Amino acid sequence: MSTQLYLTRHGETVWNTKKLMQGWKDSPLTDRGIKQAKQLAERLSDVSLDAIYSSSSNRAIHTAEIIRGEKPLDVIAYNHLRELSFGNWEGKTFEENEKKNPEEWLSFWKTPHLFSHNTVEPFVHVQERMVKTVQNIINQHPFENVLIVTHSIALKLLMNYFEKNTLENLWSTPAIPSASLTLVKVNNKFIEVVYKYDTTHMKQ
């Protein structure tokens, strides 16, 4: 028996469509993002969830609430499941940040293990808080089915840990689609990634 973690990224947001960096700032789900969450809810309708956890960002909570539907569960929101804080990069486009901080921007994408910026949260900090929080959730729900709604980089860093990859290789895997589904089974120290970033439930 194992704890089954159903992991997802929030649905598409307004800022996603405008290519603005969100981090700890927030923007609402688009109509498409709401539809994505509903499609994921349909996929998970036959899963007997025992608990639902979410980042405390509204876009994640809204996604979690849509997935929950009529299930008699509270959405438990944790700050430590939030996205990496982009500091003064938040609310700006990729192009704006690259132009203003070319060296740091290049390091962010090419050498994440060496990246440093005076307002952007270090990757290792995000990974540590994600791993600690998820481990606490696992300890609270042995042999249960748990949904966790979080964010793209936060989830990528968690999977980087589960798959025993290095921060240096953080960007070697594809970007995580909105409302995609990852299933990880955890039994003591044994971790099985059943599938990740799956979007077979998505319809046009």
URMOZI-V137020 format. One record per residue. N is the residue number from 1. RES is the residue in three letters. PHI is phi as a letter, one per 20 degrees, with the letter a starting at -180 (NA if undefined). Layout:
[[N | RES | PHI] [N | RES | PHI]]
This chain:
[[1 | MET | NA] [2 | SER | b] [3 | THR | f] [4 | GLN | d] [5 | LEU | e] [6 | TYR | e] [7 | LEU | d] [8 | THR | b] [9 | ARG | e] [10 | HIS | g] [11 | GLY | f] [12 | GLU | g] [13 | THR | d] [14 | VAL | g] [15 | TRP | f] [16 | ASN | g] [17 | THR | f] [18 | LYS | e] [19 | LYS | l] [20 | LEU | e] [21 | MET | f] [22 | GLN | e] [23 | GLY | l] [24 | TRP | e] [25 | LYS | f] [26 | ASP | b] [27 | SER | b] [28 | PRO | f] [29 | LEU | f] [30 | THR | f] [31 | ASP | g] [32 | ARG | f] [33 | GLY | f] [34 | ILE | f] [35 | LYS | f] [36 | GLN | g] [37 | ALA | f] [38 | LYS | f] [39 | GLN | f] [40 | LEU | f] [41 | ALA | g] [42 | GLU | f] [43 | ARG | f] [44 | LEU | e] [45 | SER | f] [46 | ASP | e] [47 | VAL | e] [48 | SER | e] [49 | LEU | f] [50 | ASP | e] [51 | ALA | a] [52 | ILE | c] [53 | TYR | d] [54 | SER | b] [55 | SER | g] [56 | SER | e] [57 | SER | f] [58 | ASN | g] [59 | ARG | f] [60 | ALA | f] [61 | ILE | f] [62 | HIS | f] [63 | THR | g] [64 | ALA | f] [65 | GLU | f] [66 | ILE | f] [67 | ILE | f] [68 | ARG | g] [69 | GLY | l] [70 | GLU | e] [71 | LYS | f] [72 | PRO | f] [73 | LEU | c] [74 | ASP | e] [75 | VAL | e] [76 | ILE | e] [77 | ALA | e] [78 | TYR | c] [79 | ASN | f] [80 | HIS | f] [81 | LEU | e] [82 | ARG | f] [83 | GLU | f] [84 | LEU | g] [85 | SER | f] [86 | PHE | e] [87 | GLY | l] [88 | ASN | f] [89 | TRP | e] [90 | GLU | f] [91 | GLY | n] [92 | LYS | d] [93 | THR | f] [94 | PHE | g] [95 | GLU | f] [96 | GLU | f] [97 | ASN | f] [98 | GLU | f] [99 | LYS | f] [100 | LYS | e] [101 | ASN | c] [102 | PRO | f] [103 | GLU | f] [104 | GLU | f] [105 | TRP | f] [106 | LEU | f] [107 | SER | f] [108 | PHE | g] [109 | TRP | e] [110 | LYS | d] [111 | THR | c] [112 | PRO | g] [113 | HIS | f] [114 | LEU | d] [115 | PHE | f] [116 | SER | b] [117 | HIS | b] [118 | ASN | f] [119 | THR | c] [120 | VAL | e] [121 | GLU | f] [122 | PRO | f] [123 | PHE | g] [124 | VAL | f] [125 | HIS | f] [126 | VAL | f] [127 | GLN | f] [128 | GLU | f] [129 | ARG | f] [130 | MET | f] [131 | VAL | f] [132 | LYS | f] [133 | THR | f] [134 | VAL | f] [135 | GLN | f] [136 | ASN | f] [137 | ILE | f] [138 | ILE | g] [139 | ASN | f] [140 | GLN | f] [141 | HIS | c] [142 | PRO | f] [143 | PHE | m] [144 | GLU | d] [145 | ASN | d] [146 | VAL | c] [147 | LEU | e] [148 | ILE | c] [149 | VAL | d] [150 | THR | c] [151 | HIS | c] [152 | SER | f] [153 | ILE | f] [154 | ALA | g] [155 | LEU | f] [156 | LYS | f] [157 | LEU | f] [158 | LEU | f] [159 | MET | f] [160 | ASN | g] [161 | TYR | f] [162 | PHE | g] [163 | GLU | e] [164 | LYS | l] [165 | ASN | e] [166 | THR | e] [167 | LEU | f] [168 | GLU | g] [169 | ASN | d] [170 | LEU | g] [171 | TRP | e] [172 | SER | f] [173 | THR | d] [174 | PRO | f] [175 | ALA | f] [176 | ILE | e] [177 | PRO | f] [178 | SER | f] [179 | ALA | l] [180 | SER | f] [181 | LEU | c] [182 | THR | c] [183 | LEU | d] [184 | VAL | c] [185 | LYS | d] [186 | VAL | c] [187 | ASN | c] [188 | ASN | l] [189 | LYS | e] [190 | PHE | e] [191 | ILE | c] [192 | GLU | c] [193 | VAL | e] [194 | VAL | f] [195 | TYR | b] [196 | LYS | b] [197 | TYR | l] [198 | ASP | f] [199 | THR | c] [200 | THR | f] [201 | HIS | e] [202 | MET | f] [203 | LYS | c] [204 | GLN | f]]
